[in-house]
Amino acid sequence: MNSHVSTILVVDDVEENREILERRLGRLGYNVELASDGREGVALMRNTIIDLVLLDINMPVMDGVMALKTIREDTSLANIPVIMLTAIDDLETAMKSLKNGASGYITKPFNMDHLHQQIEHCIRPKG
C-alpha cells in the first residue's frame, strides 16, 4: 500500500482559481502548492517535490506555454506530469500543448470529477 500523499502544484495568476483548486484538491486528499505565474511555479518545482502540475496558459511574467517548455527542458523536472488548465478552448492550442509535452488539457470552467480522473491517470503508479 502506497502511503505517499501526492503534491499538486497549481499555477494560475487568478487568486480565486488557486484558492478554489486548493480547497477542492485538499478535500480529495492531495497536498497543494500554489504559484501565481510560470516563473514562480518553475522555481517552486526546483525546491519542492511535486507529483503533478496544473498549469494555466494565460499568465503574466511567464505564461504556461513557456513554463511547460522550461519544465520539459530541465532534466530534473522533465518527467513531472503537467495538465494545462485554461479558458482557451482552441484545438490548435491544445494540440500544441500536448505536442510540447503536456499530459492533458482541460478547459475552464472544468468538471471537478473529470479533472480528478485526469490527475489520477497521470499520477497513479504504473505497473
TIBA-88765 format. One line per 10 residues: number of its first residue (from 1); their letters; for each residue x, y, z of C-alpha. Coordinates in pm, whole numbers, plus 32768, in hexadecimal, padded with zeros to 4 digits. Layout:
NUM = A = X/Y/Z ~ ... .
! end
This chain:
1 = MNSHVSTILV = 8000/8000/8000 ~ 808D/814F/7F9A ~ 806C/824E/80B4 ~ 8108/836D/7FEE ~ 8020/8498/7FD5 ~ 8048/8535/7E7F ~ 809D/86A5/7E67 ~ 7FFB/8771/7D54 ~ 807D/88C4/7CEB ~ 7F6F/89B5/7C74 .
11 = VDDVEENREI = 7FFD/8ACE/7B9A ~ 7EF9/8BD8/7B4A ~ 7F08/8D54/7B53 ~ 7DA2/8D70/7BD8 ~ 7DA5/8D50/7D53 ~ 7C3B/8CD6/7D60 ~ 7C8D/8BB6/7C70 ~ 7DB6/8B50/7D47 ~ 7CE6/8B5A/7E85 ~ 7BC7/8A8E/7DF0 .
21 = LERRLGRLGY = 7CB5/8982/7D71 ~ 7D73/897F/7EBA ~ 7C30/893B/7F7C ~ 7BA5/8839/7E89 ~ 7CEC/877B/7E5D ~ 7D2A/8788/7FD4 ~ 7BD5/86E5/800F ~ 7C3E/85D1/7F1C ~ 7D70/858E/7FF5 ~ 7E84/863A/7F31 .
31 = NVELASDGRE = 7F8D/8727/7FB5 ~ 7F77/886A/7EEE ~ 8082/896D/7E9E ~ 802A/8AB7/7DF4 ~ 80DA/8B9F/7D02 ~ 8057/8CD9/7C55 ~ 8124/8CC0/7B12 ~ 8200/8BD2/7A50 ~ 834C/8C57/7AD3 ~ 82D9/8C32/7C3C .
41 = GVALMRNTII = 8252/8AD6/7BED ~ 8394/8A5A/7B4D ~ 8461/8AE6/7C70 ~ 837F/8A35/7D69 ~ 83A0/88EE/7CA4 ~ 851B/8902/7CC6 ~ 8501/8916/7E44 ~ 83D4/883A/7E94 ~ 8372/86D7/7E38 ~ 824C/8703/7D49 .
51 = DLVLLDINMP = 818A/85DA/7CBC ~ 80B4/8699/7BC1 ~ 8083/87FD/7B43 ~ 7F3C/88A5/7AE3 ~ 7FB3/89BF/7A02 ~ 7EE8/8AE5/7981 ~ 7F4E/8B66/7827 ~ 7F01/8CDC/7834 ~ 7FD6/8D77/7948 ~ 80BD/8EA3/796A .
61 = VMDGVMALKT = 8238/8E84/79A2 ~ 8253/8D22/7912 ~ 8122/8C8A/7869 ~ 80C8/8B1A/7877 ~ 8155/8AC9/771E ~ 82AC/8B51/777F ~ 8299/8AAD/78D7 ~ 824A/895C/7836 ~ 8372/8986/7749 ~ 8455/89DD/7870 .
71 = IREDTSLANI = 83DC/88B0/7938 ~ 8410/87C0/7814 ~ 8571/8847/77D1 ~ 85DE/881C/793F ~ 864E/86B4/7973 ~ 85F6/86BF/7AE7 ~ 848D/8728/7A96 ~ 844D/8690/793F ~ 8395/855A/79BC ~ 8297/8613/7A93 .
81 = PVIMLTAIDD = 813C/8600/79F4 ~ 80A6/8751/7993 ~ 7F34/8785/794D ~ 7EE6/88CB/789C ~ 7DB6/896E/793C ~ 7D3A/8A91/786E ~ 7C16/8B62/77F7 ~ 7C9C/8B40/7692 ~ 7BB6/8A44/75E9 ~ 7C81/8A2D/74AB .
91 = LETAMKSLKN = 7CE8/88E8/7403 ~ 7E2C/897E/737B ~ 7E9B/89F2/74D6 ~ 7E3E/88A1/756A ~ 7EFF/87E1/745F ~ 802F/88C6/7487 ~ 802B/8890/7601 ~ 8015/8716/75DC ~ 8126/8718/74D2 ~ 8203/87E0/75BF .
101 = GASGYITKPF = 81DE/86DA/76D0 ~ 809F/8728/778F ~ 7FFE/85F3/7827 ~ 7EA1/8684/77FD ~ 7DD9/87B8/779E ~ 7C9D/8821/7854 ~ 7BD0/8957/7808 ~ 7B33/8A3A/7910 ~ 7A34/8A2D/7998 ~ 7A8A/88C3/79DD .
111 = NMDHLHQQIE = 79D5/879D/7A76 ~ 7A86/873C/7BBB ~ 7A41/85C8/7B87 ~ 7AE1/85D9/7A2D ~ 7C0D/8697/7AB9 ~ 7C34/859A/7BD4 ~ 7C29/847C/7AD9 ~ 7D3B/8524/7A08 ~ 7E0F/855D/7B41 ~ 7DED/83F3/7BAE .
121 = HCIRPKG = 7E44/8379/7A51 ~ 7F83/8449/7A55 ~ 8000/83F3/7BB3 ~ 7F82/8291/7BE6 ~ 80AD/81A5/7C0A ~ 80EF/80F7/7AC2 ~ 811F/7F82/7AC4 .
! end
